[in-house]
């Protein structure tokens, strides 16, 4: 007997199974990122995004597919991280729109919803690139129309839809040369396929294969249970000894553990010297820390000895407490005319942006893209009538634009893609002119600066005709890998030589990352001064992870 319809409860099960399927495959999807810097974040971003959507589905009555789809779309929207997460949120936002007020989902409405999702997602992307998640979604929706003409059983229909999505995914390297060069399919497209596979498993009454339990849930539950035991109403803001609520998660790395063996008791003791309200939770793969500290950067340095950050969060508790007290005393704060929200990772870069006039600095960047919700919260925190957002990373621009659309305030996004672009934009920020004038001036200024970055490869690969070995250093100029070498200082010197134009450029700003040395800084400054006459050099301590040095050249 043919099954023709899917009710709300079944569709909710499909959503949860899709989220579970993505979670189980997130690490594999991360590994598909073609750029060999240690950011592998597509699976992570999509997983965080869809988890937010699944959590919303759990909260609503599941009596109609429209209700479930709308809740899923809402959760995805607010939890969207990175371009892949934002595009995923748009696909299911359009999917929900296509269902209108339907109580049940049949083949015809399924086809309509898939098509609506594609249209919404393509509209959200300024310059759609084929060979990505967009292509897989578009091809799948088109094939679904053809399949619907021959099938009446919705399970058989969706089995063939999933097969079509896999075929489209296999074609992505033919559409995007960089995928073919590296020999992988598109990571975002792969993410969408595993979501569809989860949908199908639930529809057929099968279990989604359990690769591993969700490694963050137990840790987050413990953190939330211990979080903020302070009695806000019975203390003064000045009584807060350790001012920053600090959380981070580190994934263990074998090479780092050889030099710094992990001992939970010893680590907890070390951290206890830096603050209070401490919680350390770990398993075989990760450690998560919650602490109220006065100097979050020192705490981050202790954690990074064991591996790479998965997540970082710092909140100013003195400011939060002051706001709570003011609200309780009915003292509404007067809105400022202008505020600036920017994104940076590292306490040095945070202070640098604040010194340039930023109101709120969100901890985030290449390895941790803030969600739409994070940006929305930051907009509110500025307490301003007009807000400018500087994403400082190409993978955060779409989430920033989405947050701007949702905001009640007047918000403009200056689409900065690097830290130097954000700094250059801030130098032209003028709170005395209009929002539109600021956006234009700051956008123009951001495009005048060149960005250099030094990092290391996390795997062997071949890209842009260049052979890159795991562990070797790479010099990146405006997003393109230019040099690679086993020698750190050689890569730095080769990149600077490639980028500096003695006729055009006047200043090089050097931003030091974590674990860089004064001796190496002196060597870099001497190299620039000896080889590029009349070039002025400035050095700042950024303390950023991933990139040992960031260069701003203008």
Residue pairs with C-beta under 8 A, 6 or more apart in sequence:
2 152
2 153
2 154
3 153
3 154
3 155
4 106
4 107
4 152
4 153
4 154
5 104
5 105
5 106
5 154
6 14
6 65
6 104
6 105
6 106
6 110
6 154
6 203
7 64
7 65
7 103
7 104
7 105
8 61
8 62
8 63
8 64
8 65
8 66
8 67
8 68
8 103
8 104
9 62
9 63
10 202
10 203
11 62
11 65
11 68
11 69
11 105
12 57
12 62
12 68
13 202
14 198
14 199
14 202
14 203
15 53
15 54
15 57
15 68
15 72
15 199
16 54
16 57
16 58
16 202
17 198
17 199
17 201
17 202
17 208
18 50
18 54
18 194
18 195
18 196
18 197
18 198
18 199
18 202
19 47
19 50
19 51
19 53
19 54
19 195
19 198
20 198
20 208
21 194
21 195
21 197
21 198
21 201
21 208
22 29
22 43
22 46
22 47
22 50
22 191
22 194
22 195
22 198
23 47
23 51
23 214
24 194
24 208
24 209
24 210
24 211
24 212
25 43
25 190
25 191
25 194
25 211
26 43
26 44
26 46
26 47
27 43
28 43
28 190
29 42
29 43
29 46
29 187
29 190
29 191
29 194
30 40
30 41
30 42
30 43
30 44
30 187
31 40
31 43
32 42
32 43
32 184
32 185
32 186
32 187
32 190
33 39
33 40
33 41
33 42
33 187
34 178
34 179
34 181
34 182
34 184
34 187
34 461
34 463
35 463
36 457
36 458
36 459
36 461
36 463
36 468
36 474
37 366
37 455
37 456
37 457
37 458
37 474
37 476
37 546
38 308
38 367
38 455
38 456
38 458
38 546
39 366
39 367
39 546
40 458
41 82
41 366
41 367
41 368
41 369
41 395
42 82
42 84
42 187
42 188
42 191
43 187
43 191
44 81
44 310
45 81
45 82
45 83
45 84
45 85
45 369
45 395
46 82
46 84
46 85
46 88
46 188
46 191
48 79
48 81
48 85
48 371
49 76
49 79
49 80
49 81
49 84
49 85
49 86
49 88
49 89
49 371
50 76
50 79
50 88
50 195
51 79
52 75
52 76
52 78
52 79
52 80
52 371
52 373
53 71
53 72
53 73
53 74
53 75
53 76
53 79
53 89
53 92
54 72
54 75
55 75
56 71
56 72
56 74
56 75
57 68
57 71
57 72
57 75
59 71
60 67
60 68
60 71
61 67
62 68
63 103
64 101
64 102
64 103
64 104
65 99
65 102
65 103
65 104
65 105
66 96
66 99
66 100
66 101
66 102
66 103
69 92
69 95
69 96
69 99
69 113
70 96
72 92
72 96
73 89
73 92
73 93
73 95
73 96
76 85
76 88
76 89
76 92
76 93
77 89
77 93
77 372
77 402
77 406
78 371
78 372
78 373
78 376
79 85
79 89
79 371
79 372
79 373
80 86
80 88
80 89
80 371
80 372
80 399
80 402
81 369
81 370
81 371
81 399
82 369
82 395
82 396
82 399
83 188
83 394
83 395
83 397
83 398
84 133
84 187
84 188
84 191
85 369
85 371
85 399
86 124
86 372
86 398
86 399
86 402
87 121
87 124
87 125
87 133
87 134
87 188
87 398
88 133
88 188
88 191
88 192
89 372
89 402
90 117
90 120
90 121
90 123
90 124
91 117
91 118
91 120
91 121
91 133
91 137
91 192
92 117
93 117
93 120
94 113
94 116
94 117
94 118
94 119
94 120
94 121
95 113
95 114
95 116
95 117
96 113
97 116
97 120
98 109
98 112
98 113
98 114
98 115
98 116
98 117
99 105
99 109
99 112
99 113
102 109
105 113
105 154
106 154
107 148
107 151
107 152
107 154
107 157
108 148
110 144
110 148
110 154
110 157
110 158
111 141
111 144
111 145
111 148
114 137
114 140
114 141
114 144
114 161
115 141
115 144
115 145
117 137
117 141
118 134
118 137
118 138
118 141
121 134
121 137
122 128
122 134
122 138
124 398
124 402
125 134
125 398
128 134
129 176
130 175
130 176
131 172
131 173
131 174
131 175
131 176
131 179
131 186
132 172
132 176
132 186
132 188
132 189
133 186
133 188
133 189
133 191
133 192
135 168
135 171
135 172
135 175
135 186
135 189
136 165
136 168
136 169
136 172
136 186
136 188
136 189
136 192
136 193
137 192
139 164
139 165
139 167
139 168
139 171
140 161
140 164
140 165
140 168
140 192
140 196
143 160
143 161
143 164
143 168
144 157
144 161
144 164
147 157
147 160
147 161
147 164
148 157
151 157
151 160
154 203
155 203
155 204
158 199
158 200
158 203
159 200
159 204
161 196
162 193
162 196
162 197
162 199
162 200
165 192
165 193
165 196
166 193
168 189
169 185
169 186
169 189
169 190
169 193
170 185
172 179
172 185
172 186
172 189
173 179
173 180
173 183
173 184
173 185
174 180
176 186
178 463
179 185
179 186
181 462
181 463
181 464
182 461
182 462
182 463
198 208
201 207
201 208
202 208
215 283
215 285
215 286
216 249
216 288
218 281
219 249
219 281
219 283
219 286
219 288
220 288
222 279
222 281
223 247
223 279
223 281
223 288
223 290
226 277
226 279
226 290
227 277
227 290
228 245
228 277
229 277
230 240
230 277
232 321
232 324
232 325
233 328
235 321
237 318
237 321
237 322
237 325
240 317
240 318
240 321
241 276
241 294
242 275
242 276
242 277
242 291
242 292
242 293
242 294
242 317
243 292
243 294
243 316
243 317
243 318
244 292
244 293
244 294
244 296
244 314
244 315
244 316
244 317
245 277
245 290
245 292
245 313
245 314
245 315
245 317
245 320
246 275
246 289
246 290
246 291
246 292
246 293
246 296
246 299
246 300
246 313
246 314
247 288
247 289
247 290
247 291
247 311
247 312
247 313
247 314
248 288
248 289
248 299
248 300
248 303
248 309
248 311
248 312
248 313
249 286
249 287
249 288
249 289
249 309
249 310
249 311
250 286
250 287
250 288
250 289
250 303
250 304
250 306
250 307
250 308
250 309
250 310
251 285
251 286
251 307
251 308
251 310
252 262
252 284
252 285
252 286
252 287
252 306
252 307
253 306
253 307
253 308
256 305
256 306
256 307
257 306
257 307
259 305
260 305
260 306
262 282
262 287
262 306
264 280
264 282
264 287
267 280
267 287
267 302
267 306
268 278
268 280
270 302
271 278
271 280
271 289
271 291
271 299
271 302
272 278
274 291
274 293
274 294
274 295
274 298
274 299
274 302
275 291
275 292
275 293
275 294
275 299
276 291
276 292
277 290
277 291
277 292
278 289
278 290
278 291
278 292
279 289
279 290
279 291
280 287
280 288
280 289
281 287
281 288
282 288
286 307
286 310
287 303
287 306
289 299
289 303
291 299
292 317
293 299
295 347
296 314
296 347
297 346
297 347
297 348
297 543
300 309
300 312
300 347
300 543
301 514
303 309
304 514
304 545
308 367
308 545
309 367
309 368
309 545
310 367
310 368
311 368
312 345
312 363
312 364
312 368
313 363
314 363
323 333
326 332
326 333
333 383
335 383
335 384
335 385
336 359
336 382
336 383
336 384
336 385
337 384
337 385
337 386
337 431
338 384
338 385
338 386
338 387
338 388
338 431
338 435
338 438
339 359
339 360
339 379
339 382
339 383
339 384
339 386
339 387
339 388
340 357
340 358
340 359
340 360
340 382
340 387
340 388
340 389
340 390
340 426
340 429
341 358
341 359
341 360
341 361
341 362
341 375
341 378
341 379
341 382
341 387
341 388
341 389
341 390
342 353
342 358
342 360
342 361
342 362
342 389
342 390
342 392
342 422
342 426
343 361
343 362
343 364
343 365
343 370
343 390
343 391
343 392
343 393
343 396
343 422
344 350
344 352
344 353
344 361
344 362
344 363
344 364
344 365
344 392
344 419
344 422
344 544
345 363
345 364
345 365
345 366
345 367
345 368
345 544
345 545
345 546
346 513
346 514
346 542
346 543
346 544
346 545
347 543
348 511
348 512
348 540
348 541
348 542
348 543
348 544
349 361
349 419
349 511
349 542
349 543
349 544
350 361
350 363
352 423
352 511
352 540
352 542
353 361
353 422
353 423
353 426
354 361
356 423
356 426
356 427
356 429
357 426
357 429
357 431
358 390
358 426
359 381
359 382
359 384
360 378
360 381
360 382
362 370
362 374
362 375
362 378
364 370
364 374
364 393
364 396
365 392
365 393
365 396
365 419
365 544
365 546
366 393
366 395
366 546
366 547
367 545
367 546
369 393
369 395
369 396
369 399
370 378
370 396
370 399
371 399
372 399
372 402
372 403
372 406
375 389
375 399
375 400
375 402
375 403
376 403
376 406
376 407
379 387
379 389
379 403
379 404
379 407
379 409
379 411
384 409
385 409
385 410
386 409
386 410
386 411
386 412
386 435
387 407
387 409
387 410
387 411
387 412
388 411
388 412
388 413
388 414
388 429
388 435
388 438
388 439
388 442
389 400
389 403
389 404
389 411
389 412
389 413
389 414
390 414
390 416
390 422
390 425
390 426
390 442
391 397
391 399
391 400
391 413
391 415
391 416
391 417
392 416
392 417
392 418
392 419
392 421
392 422
393 417
393 418
394 417
394 479
397 413
397 415
397 417
400 413
400 415
401 413
403 411
404 411
404 412
404 413
410 435
412 435
412 436
412 438
412 439
413 439
414 425
414 439
414 442
414 443
414 446
415 443
415 446
416 422
416 425
416 446
417 479
418 451
418 453
418 478
418 550
419 451
419 511
419 542
419 544
419 550
419 552
420 449
420 450
420 451
420 509
420 511
420 550
420 551
420 552
420 553
421 446
421 447
421 449
421 451
422 446
423 449
423 509
423 552
424 445
424 446
424 448
424 449
424 552
424 554
425 442
425 443
425 445
425 446
426 442
427 445
428 441
428 442
428 444
428 445
429 438
429 442
430 437
430 438
430 441
433 441
448 554
449 552
449 553
449 554
450 477
450 478
450 499
450 505
450 551
450 552
450 553
450 554
451 477
451 478
451 479
451 550
451 551
451 552
451 553
452 475
452 476
452 477
452 495
452 496
452 499
452 549
452 550
452 551
452 552
452 553
453 475
453 476
453 547
453 549
453 550
453 551
454 473
454 474
454 475
454 476
454 488
454 491
454 492
454 495
454 547
454 548
454 549
454 550
455 473
455 474
455 476
455 546
455 547
455 548
456 471
456 472
456 473
456 474
457 468
457 469
457 470
457 471
457 472
457 473
457 474
457 484
458 470
459 470
460 468
460 469
460 470
461 468
462 468
463 481
464 480
464 481
466 481
466 484
467 484
468 474
468 481
468 484
469 484
469 486
471 486
472 484
472 485
472 486
473 484
473 485
473 486
473 487
473 488
473 491
473 548
474 481
474 483
474 484
474 491
475 481
475 482
475 483
475 484
475 491
475 492
475 494
475 495
475 498
476 482
476 495
477 495
477 498
477 499
482 494
482 495
482 498
482 499
483 491
483 494
483 495
483 498
484 491
485 491
485 494
488 520
488 548
489 520
489 523
489 524
492 524
492 527
492 549
493 527
495 551
496 508
496 524
496 527
496 528
496 551
497 531
499 551
499 553
500 508
500 528
500 532
500 535
500 553
502 532
502 533
502 534
502 535
505 532
505 535
505 553
505 554
506 534
506 535
506 536
506 554
507 535
507 536
507 537
507 538
507 553
507 554
508 528
508 532
508 535
508 536
508 537
508 538
508 551
508 552
508 553
509 537
509 538
509 539
509 540
509 551
509 552
509 553
510 521
510 524
510 525
510 537
510 538
510 539
510 540
510 549
510 550
510 551
511 539
511 540
511 541
511 542
511 544
511 549
511 550
511 551
511 552
512 521
512 539
512 540
512 541
512 542
512 543
512 548
512 549
513 542
513 543
513 544
513 545
513 546
513 547
513 548
513 549
513 550
514 543
514 544
514 545
514 548
515 548
516 548
516 549
521 539
524 549
525 537
525 539
528 535
528 537
529 535
529 537
542 550
544 550
